[in-house]
Amino acid sequence: MGREVIRVVRTLTWIELDDLVDSVLPSIPNANRSNVYRTLKAFDINKVPEEKKEQAKKFKEYEPGYLHIDVTYLPKLEDIKYYLYVAIDRATRLMYFKVYTNKTASNAVDFLDRCQAYFPFYISHLLTDNGAEFTDKFTNRKNKASGNHEFDMACIEGHIDHRLTAPATPKTNGMVERVNGTIKDQRCHD
């Protein structure tokens, strides 16, 4: 599983080797520069393709601290559902992820706490979808967030501007949706 995580993260972000090692270390504790490089070499992705270098230059510049966060389902193992929480920084493409067995507001808050500990910069903005783990926007007739949702309160406490995507528009949160799509696509082909 560790080799596959390294492959997916590399082909989605094309980040440098040292940054890649830092990104996968929370999920793969035995990851180091040497074994990550060997994995990249085995998949023939140790060099960034020229077209990827060009694409990377076309992105608008952002300050670090604007995270895209999403949750996706993973395959059941022994009849247990798993959920992959993913956060990607818009500017640096630094990514953090964690697997949970429940898709809840308390797990979303735990994930946010872990993101704050992991990312080496202040998280100023979050972009999430309208899932119940992130907002209570659709639990009342006004379709407006109450501000009392556990995740919203954690954002307020951390002085983080929490923004929501428009309903049914995953492309708004495309950076993290791409990671999720690649993981799902990979699952179907293994």
N, C-alpha and C positions, 0 to 999 in steps of 0.2 A: 504493500500500500504506500509506503514511504517514497519509493521510486516513482510511482504514478503521481503522487502529490507534487513532487519536484518537477516532473514533466509538464503537468498542467499549469503550475504557477509560472514556469519559464515561458511556455508558449503563449500564455496570455499577457504577460507583462514585459518579457524580454529584458528584465532588470539584470544588472551586473551580478557576477558570481557572489561577491561578498554580501550584497543586499539580499540575494536569493537565500543564502545560508541563514541570514538573520530572519527572513520571512518564514522559513519552514521550521526553524529551531523550536518554537513552542509546541508544534505538533510532532516533530521528529527529534526527540532529545539527543539522539546520537549523531545527528547531522553535523558534518564539519566540511570545511572547504574541499578537502580531498575527496571524500565520498560523494559529495554533491557534484563535483566536477566529473568524476567517473560516471555518474548517472547521466549527466548531460552528454558526455561523450558517447555512451552506449546508445542513447536515443538520437545521436547526431544533431544535437541542438546546442553544442558548446559555443558556437559562433553565431552572433546575431546576423540574420540575413540583411543584405543592403536595403531591401524594400521596407523592412521593419525599422531600420535606422531612419529612413526618410519619413515614414509615417510618424515616428516619435517626434520629429521636428515640427510637424504640422499642428500639434495640439496647442491650445491657448495656455498661456502660463498662469498658474494659480499658486497661491501661497500654501504651504503645507498646513493641514488642519481641517480640510473639508473632506469628510468621509462619506462614502456611499456604503450603506449597510443593507443587507438582505438576508433572507433565510430560504433555503431550499431543502426539499426532501431528499434523503438518501435511501438506498435500498434497505428493505427490512433484513435484519439478520436475526435468526432464531426468533422470528415473530415479534421483534422489537423495532419500532419505527425510530429512525434517526433523522436529525435535522442539522444541516450545516449552516452555521451563522458565518457570514463573510463580511469583512470591512476592507475597503480599499481607499487609500488616500488619493484624492484627485490630482494632486501636484506631483507627488513622489512615486505613485503607483505601489507604494509599500502596502502589503496586504497582511491581514491577520484573520485567522479563522479558527473556529472551535465547533466540535460536534456535541450536541445535546440530545437527550432522549425525549424532550418536550419542547413544544413551541409556545412559550409563555412569556408574559411581560417580565416576570422575575428572572427568567433566563436571559431576556433581552437586556435587562439592567445589569446582570452579572457580566454579560458579554461586553457591554459598554464600559464597565469598570475595568475589565481586562484590557480593552482597547486603550483606555487612558493610561494604564500601566505599561503597555507595550510600545505605543507610538512615542517616538522621542521628541514630540512637539505637542503644544497645546491644541486640543481638538476644539475648534471654534464653531463648526457647522456639521450637521448630520443630514443626510438625505435618505429617507426610508420610504417604503411603500406604505399603504394604509392598513397593513395587517394588524390584527387585534393585539399582537405582541408589542406593537409600537404606538398605537393610538386607540382612543375610544371614539373617534370621529363618527363612526357609523352605528354607534349604539344608542343614539338618541334621534329624535325626529328632526332636529335642526341640522343634522349632518355636520356638526361642528365639534371640534375637540374641546373637552371640558377643562383641560389643564390639570385634571386630577388623576390622570392615568399614571401608573407607576413609572413608565419610561419617560413621559413628559416631565414628571417631577424630578427624576434623576438628571435630565438635561438642564432644567432650571437651576438645580443645585450646583451643577458643574459649569454654569454660565455658557451653555452650548445652545446655539440656535438650531432647533430641530425643524426641518422642513419636510413636507410630505409631497410625494409625486401626485400628479392628477390620477384619479381612479382609472384602472384598466389601461394604463399607459406605461408598460415596463420599460419602454425605450428611454423614458425620462431618467431612469436610474440604470442606464445602459452599461456603464462600466462594470458594475457588480452583476448585473443580469448576464453579461457575457461570460463571466466566470461560471455562474450557475449553469448556463446553457452548455458550456463546454464539459462541465462535470457530468451533466445528464447525458449528453451525447456520448461521452466516453463510457459511461455505464452501460449504454445500449450496445456498444460494440465490443465489449470485453467478453 
